[in-house]
Amino acid sequence: MIPIKTRDEIEIMREGGRRLKEVFERVLPEIKMGVSKKEIDKKVEKLILDFGGQPSFKMVPKYQWASCITVNEEVVHGVPNDEMIEAGDIVSLDVGMYYQGFHTDRAETIEIRDTGYGIRDTRYRIQDTEFLRVGKLALEKAIQAAIPGNRVGHISLAIQKAIEERGFSPVRALTGHGVGKKLHEEPLIPCFLKDKLSETPVLKEGMVLAIEVIYCAGKPDLVLRPDNWTVATKDGKISALFEETVAITAGGSLVLSNGA
């Protein structure tokens, strides 16, 4: 059964999402050459605690970190280790925050320039800039489809079309999900239309979804790394992840994790 949130509960999640967005705003500029994944994770956890929350991911059995950090061919669930960030890396940061009884979930992928985050320098991986732009567009299209009366399949199809039109591949083995009192709730939200559109769940006012765009430059086949957490592309080609927590309201989709 897909949980339905009250207006008050959505407002709590909106505030939690605003705080989570601020975590990203402070951490993303710190992701640069010579910084380790472990250092990034420590900053994430400190900020979550400073903002009155708890790291959602630490509530997942056996997972010991506040964030998932994936680089290049890594897709999801990257363990924050001592690996250093290098120029030209494609880095995805995925963070969940538990605030006043509710989780919000967000992810963003950036390209590391040779002079650090946010500096325009086209000497590195020009094509990857287009690669990331497509992921952002796919998320935007997916959010636009998250309205009452539509179905989960409309979200999946929006992601699939945006990614495949540019020659990239939506990952098929991983999905977005409902989110709220639990980090992972129903429904599952694939990045492609898996079933008949008419057989996917109807979107109703009060649902809250963690919409994830998970895609790669090559084939969508995946492998699990020896740490038993990190999932990577089998062909070694780059991957990216974009995610927002979105509420279905009478007025349409309301992004709870963008600071609005």
C-alpha positions in Angstrom: 0.0 0.0 0.0 1.3 3.4 -0.9 1.3 5.8 2.1 -0.6 9.1 1.9 0.8 12.1 3.8 -1.2 14.8 5.4 -0.6 18.5 4.6 1.1 18.9 7.9 3.4 15.9 7.3 4.3 17.3 3.8 5.2 20.6 5.4 7.5 18.8 7.8 9.1 17.0 4.9 9.4 20.3 3.0 11.4 21.8 5.9 13.5 18.7 6.1 14.1 18.9 2.4 15.1 22.6 2.6 17.7 21.6 5.2 18.9 18.8 3.0 19.3 21.1 0.1 21.4 23.4 2.2 23.7 20.4 3.0 24.2 20.0 -0.7 24.9 23.7 -1.2 27.6 23.6 1.4 29.2 20.3 0.5 29.2 20.4 -3.3 31.8 23.2 -3.5 34.1 21.1 -1.2 34.1 18.2 -3.7 37.4 18.8 -5.6 40.7 17.4 -6.5 42.6 15.9 -3.6 39.6 15.5 -1.3 38.7 11.9 -0.3 35.2 10.4 -0.3 35.6 9.8 3.5 36.3 13.5 4.1 33.2 14.5 2.0 31.0 12.0 4.0 32.2 13.5 7.4 31.2 17.0 6.2 27.8 15.6 5.2 27.2 14.0 8.5 28.2 17.1 10.5 25.9 19.3 8.5 23.0 17.0 8.9 23.4 16.9 12.6 24.0 20.7 12.8 20.7 21.2 10.9 18.8 19.1 13.5 18.5 15.9 11.5 19.9 12.4 11.4 21.6 10.6 8.5 19.0 8.4 6.9 21.5 6.1 5.3 22.9 5.2 8.7 19.5 3.7 9.5 20.0 1.2 6.7 21.1 -2.1 8.3 24.9 -2.5 8.1 25.5 0.8 6.2 27.8 2.9 8.3 28.0 6.2 6.4 25.9 9.3 6.0 26.1 9.5 2.2 26.7 7.4 -0.9 29.5 8.8 -3.2 30.0 7.3 -6.6 32.7 8.2 -9.1 32.7 7.7 -12.9 31.6 4.1 -13.7 30.2 3.6 -10.2 26.4 3.9 -10.3 24.9 3.8 -6.7 25.7 3.0 -3.1 29.3 4.1 -3.3 31.0 3.6 0.1 32.9 6.7 1.3 36.4 5.4 1.5 39.9 6.9 1.2 39.8 7.2 -2.6 40.7 10.7 -3.7 38.7 12.8 -6.1 40.7 13.6 -9.3 40.2 16.2 -12.1 37.8 15.1 -14.7 35.9 12.8 -12.4 32.1 12.5 -12.5 31.0 12.4 -8.9 27.5 11.6 -7.6 26.5 12.6 -4.1 23.4 10.8 -2.7 22.2 11.9 0.8 19.1 11.1 2.9 18.1 13.2 5.9 15.7 12.1 8.7 14.0 15.2 10.2 11.1 15.2 12.8 10.1 11.7 11.9 10.4 11.8 8.1 13.1 11.1 5.5 13.9 13.2 2.4 16.3 11.9 -0.2 18.3 13.8 -2.8 21.2 13.2 -5.2 23.2 15.3 -7.6 26.1 14.6 -10.0 28.9 17.0 -10.9 31.9 17.0 -13.1 35.2 18.0 -11.3 37.1 20.6 -13.3 40.8 20.9 -13.0 40.5 24.0 -10.8 37.7 22.6 -8.6 33.9 22.5 -8.5 32.0 25.2 -10.4 34.9 26.6 -12.5 34.3 26.5 -16.2 37.2 24.8 -17.9 36.5 22.8 -21.0 39.8 20.9 -21.1 38.2 17.9 -19.4 35.5 15.6 -20.7 33.5 18.0 -22.8 31.0 15.3 -23.7 30.3 14.6 -20.1 28.8 18.0 -19.7 26.1 17.0 -22.2 25.8 13.7 -20.4 25.0 15.4 -17.1 22.7 18.0 -18.8 20.5 15.1 -20.1 20.2 13.7 -16.6 19.0 17.0 -15.2 16.5 17.3 -18.1 15.2 13.8 -17.5 14.6 14.6 -13.8 12.8 17.8 -14.8 10.5 15.9 -17.2 9.9 13.2 -14.6 8.8 15.8 -12.0 6.5 17.4 -14.5 4.8 14.0 -15.0 4.3 13.6 -11.2 0.7 15.0 -11.0 -2.5 13.6 -9.7 -4.3 11.3 -12.1 -1.1 10.3 -13.9 0.6 7.0 -13.2 4.0 5.9 -12.0 4.5 4.8 -15.6 4.3 8.3 -16.8 7.3 9.2 -14.6 9.2 6.2 -15.8 8.4 6.9 -19.5 9.5 10.5 -19.2 12.9 9.4 -17.8 13.3 6.8 -20.4 12.5 9.0 -23.4 14.8 11.8 -22.2 17.7 9.5 -21.6 17.4 7.3 -24.7 16.8 10.2 -27.1 20.4 11.2 -26.4 21.8 7.7 -26.9 22.3 6.9 -23.2 20.8 4.0 -21.2 18.5 4.2 -18.2 19.5 1.7 -15.6 17.0 -1.1 -15.3 18.0 -2.9 -12.1 17.6 0.1 -9.8 14.6 2.3 -9.1 13.3 5.4 -7.3 10.8 4.8 -4.5 8.2 6.3 -2.2 9.7 8.1 0.9 8.3 9.3 4.2 8.4 7.7 7.7 10.5 5.0 6.0 13.4 5.8 3.7 12.1 3.3 1.2 8.3 3.0 0.7 6.0 2.0 -2.1 5.8 2.5 -5.0 8.9 1.5 -6.9 9.6 4.0 -9.7 11.7 2.4 -12.5 13.7 4.6 -14.9 12.0 2.9 -17.8 8.5 1.7 -18.6 8.7 -1.8 -17.3 5.0 -2.8 -17.4 2.0 -1.6 -19.3 1.3 2.1 -18.5 -2.3 1.2 -17.4 -1.0 -1.4 -14.9 1.3 1.0 -13.0 0.0 2.7 -9.8 -2.1 5.9 -10.1 -0.6 9.0 -8.6 -2.7 10.5 -5.8 -2.6 13.6 -3.8 -0.5 13.1 -0.7 2.0 10.6 -2.1 5.6 11.5 -1.7 8.2 10.1 -4.1 12.0 10.0 -4.3 12.2 10.3 -8.1 15.6 9.0 -9.3 17.2 9.3 -12.7 19.9 6.6 -12.8 21.6 6.2 -16.2 24.8 5.4 -17.9 26.7 6.2 -21.1 27.0 2.5 -22.2 25.0 -0.6 -21.5 22.9 -0.8 -18.3 24.4 -4.1 -17.1 25.8 -3.8 -13.6 28.3 -5.4 -11.3 28.7 -5.4 -7.5 32.1 -4.3 -6.1 33.8 -6.4 -3.4 32.7 -4.0 -0.7 29.2 -5.5 -1.2 27.7 -2.0 -1.6 29.1 -0.2 -4.5 27.3 -0.9 -7.8 29.2 -0.1 -11.1 28.6 -0.4 -14.8 29.8 -3.7 -16.2 31.4 -2.1 -19.3 33.2 0.5 -17.2 31.4 3.5 -18.8 30.4 6.5 -16.8 27.1 6.8 -14.9 25.2 9.5 -13.2 22.4 10.0 -10.7 19.9 12.9 -10.1 17.2 12.7 -7.4 14.6 14.9 -5.7 11.9 14.2 -3.2 8.6 15.2 -4.7 5.1 15.5 -3.2 1.9 14.9 -5.3 -0.4 17.8 -4.5 -3.7 19.1 -5.9 -1.7 21.9 -7.7 0.7 19.4 -9.2 4.2 18.3 -8.2 5.9 20.0 -5.3 9.7 19.4 -5.0 10.4 19.2 -1.3 14.2 18.9 -1.5 15.0 21.9 -3.6 14.8 24.5 -0.8 11.5 26.0 -2.0 
